[in-house]
Amino acid sequence: MLGTAWPAAALIGAAGMAPIVLVCEHASHFIPPEYGALGLEGDALLSHAAWDIGALDVAKCLSTRLDAPLVAGQVSRLVYDCNRPLEAPDCIPARSELIDIPGNAGLSDTQKQQRFDTVHTPFHAVADQAIDRQLARSDAPFLLVTVHSFTPVYHGQRRTLDIGYLHDRNSRAAEAALKIEQELGVFQTAINEPYAARDGVTYSLAKHAESRGLDNVMIEIRNDLIDTPATAETMADHLAKTLKQVMENLTSSEAVKT
């Protein structure tokens, strides 16, 4: 049976006490051997099509600095994109920007369901459990943070954005983060760039936070800023300071309400 020899998710920093859960859906480029590399070879297997370059390094550093658990995907998004529902046309992409994925072409509904059951379902079960645990540990305002990266060039267009803060319906954390970033003036930042909810990228936020009335934010980082362990750590140091201030703002807002 598929999925028995490899985990869909890893829980890192489970002892963390902060009312925060970090999620990195696209943390790995691992393609289980039973999928035959999906017909890919060479650079394609390590490219941004297969995973979010640098995102795991940033997320792991954030886990340490924030004392927060991290749920990290252990399977390439080319097998199944855990930030997409089964009905999304790109949950198992047959093409990713300029790269064709032969092993994803012409899949039957049964084959798609099997990928969903063996990758998506256990991944999100780990995320649910991590959130339940953190909510039970504290009555402080809670924040779900998903960590992603994006390419400097997309379909031939160069991107100048450094960091994007994305949100689904609840914009409080994203707006607080943007205000903090603008005051610091270190990076070029924006809300809902280079993607937004309309692009289908806030699935995890909606599934785990919006459904519970919890604050949330998705962080998108240009991957040439975090493509080495050292640069990823530097970015994590910056983001940790921003997120701590966001949490202070959320706490202050809750205090005013009461």
N, C-alpha and C positions, 0 to 999 in steps of 0.2 A: 504493500500500500504506500502511495506517495506520502511524503511528509513525516514518516516515522524515523528516518535517519538524520534529520536536520530540523532544528527549531526555526520557527517563523519569526520569533522575536527574542531579544535578550533584555533582561531587566538589570540595569546597572545602577549602583548606588541605592539599593532598596532600603537601606537604613536611614536615608536622608529624611530630615524632619521638617523641612520647609513645606508650606502649603502650596507647593508647585509640583507639577509633573511635566517633564520634558518628553517630547516624542520626536523621533527621527525616523520617518517612514522609509526614506530612501538611503539608509545608512550603508548598504552593502551592495557589491557587484556580484555576489556569489550566485551562480546558477547551478542548482543541483545536477549531478551527473546524469540522472535519468532523462533530463531534457536535452542532452546532446549539444550544449552550448547554444541552443536555439538556432543552430546553423551559422552562428557568428564565429569570427576568429580575429586574432590580432588586436589592434588598438580598440576596435569596437567593443570588446569585452570589458575594457577599463574606462571607456569614455563616459561622458556625462549622460549619455543615453541610458546607461546601465545603472547609474546611481548618482546621488548628489555629492559631487567631489568636495571634500573638506567638511561636509556637514557633520559627520560623526565625530571628527576631532573637536569641532567647536562644541557640540552637544555634550561630549564627555567632560570637557573642561568646565562647561557651565554646570554640569551635575555636581562637580566637586566644589566650585565656587559658591553655588547657591544652596548646597546641601539638599539637593532635590533628586529624586529618582528619575531615571531615563529609560524609556522604552525604545529600543533600537531595532529596526528591521534587520533580519539576517539573510534575506533573499532579495535578489535584484528585482527592481520594479519592472523589468522586462518579462519576468515570470508572472508577476501580478503586482499592480500598483496599489499598495495598501491605502493610498489617499484617494481612492476612487471606489464607488459602489459597482456592483456587478453589471448594472445596466449602463454604465458609462462606456462610450465607444472606445475610449483609450485606456480602459482598465488593464487590457492585455494588448499593447500596441503592436500592430503589424509593421509600422514604420515610425521611427522617432527622428523627427527633423529630416536629416539626410541619410539615415541608416535604415535599410530594410531588415526586418527580423523574420527570416524564413520560417522559423519554428513557431511563429505566432499566426501565420497565415492560414486562413480557412479552418479555424478551430470550430468544432461543433459546440452546441450548448452544453453538452455533457462534459466536454473537455474544459470549457470555461468554468463550469460549476466546480469541477474538481480542483482547479487552481484556486478558486475562491475559498473552498473548504479547507485546503491545506496550507494556504498562505494568509489570506485576509482574516479568516475567522479566528485562528489562534493568536494572530498579532493583536487584534482588537480586544480579545479576551484579556491579554496581559495588560493592555492599556486600561481597560475597565477596572481590573483588580488594583492596579497602581493608584488610580484616582480614588477608588473606594478607601484604600488604606490611608492616603494622605488626608482625605476629608474626615476620617475617623480620628486622626491624630490631633487635629486642631480645629477650632471654630473661627480661625482667622480667615479673611478673604482668600479665595483659592484662585490660582492662575494656571491654565493649560498653555504651554508654549510648544509649538512645533517648529522644528529647525530644518531649513532647506537651503539649497544654493542654486544659482542660475548661471548660465553661460554668458561670458562677456560679449559674444557675438551670436545672434540668433537670426537664422535665415538671411545672413549677409549684413544685418544691421547691428552696428556697435551700440552697446548699452553703456550709458554713463552713470547710471544709478549704482550706488554702493550697497545700500541696505533698504529693503522694503519691509514695512510692517503691514500685514494683511489681516483682515477681519471678516467674519461672517456678519451676523446681524448686530452683535454686541461689539461696539467700536471703542469702548472705554480704554482698554489696555493699549490698543494701537495708537489712539490719539494721544495718550499720555506719553508713550514712547517717542512719537514723532516730536512732540513739544520739547522733550528732554534732549533729543538729538539736535534739534535746531538751535537750542541754547548752547550746546557744546560746540557745534560747528565743525566737528571732526570729519564726518562722512556726509556724502550726498544721500539723503534719505527721502522717502515718500511713503504715503499710505496707499495700499492696494496697487502697488507697482512691483515688479513688472507684470504681475498677474492680479486677478481679483476673484471674488466669489463667482462672478459670471462665467469665469473660465473653468469652474468646477474644481478649484484647488483647495477649497475650505471644507472638504468632506470630513476630515478628522475633527476639525473644530466643531462642526455642527453635530457630529455623532456623539462626541464625548463631553462637550462643554455647553453648547447651545441647548442641547436636549435636557441639561440639568440646571440651566440658568447660571452657569459659571462663566467668569471672565476668561478670555482667551486671546491669543495673538499668534500669528504665523510669521516667522522671521525668514526672509529670503535674503541671502548674501551672495554677492557676485563672486564666483568661485576662484577667480585669479587673486582674490584677497585672502584666501584661506587654503590654498592648495599645497601648503607645507605644514608640518606639525607646528613650527614656530609661528607662522602667520596666523594659523588657526587659534593658537593660544592667545596671541595678541588680540585678536578679534573677540575671543571669549571674555577676556578681561574687560574689554570695553562694554560688551553686551551685558555682562553680569552687573556692572554698575548701573546701566540703564534699567535693567529689569528690577533691581533692588529699589530704585526710585519709583518705578511703576507700582511695585507692591506697596510702598509707603503711601503713594497717592490713592490707591484703592482702599487701603486701610483708613486713611483720613476721610475718604468719601463715605465709607460705612459708618464711621464714628459720627459724622454730621447727620446721617439719616436717623441714628438712634438718639 
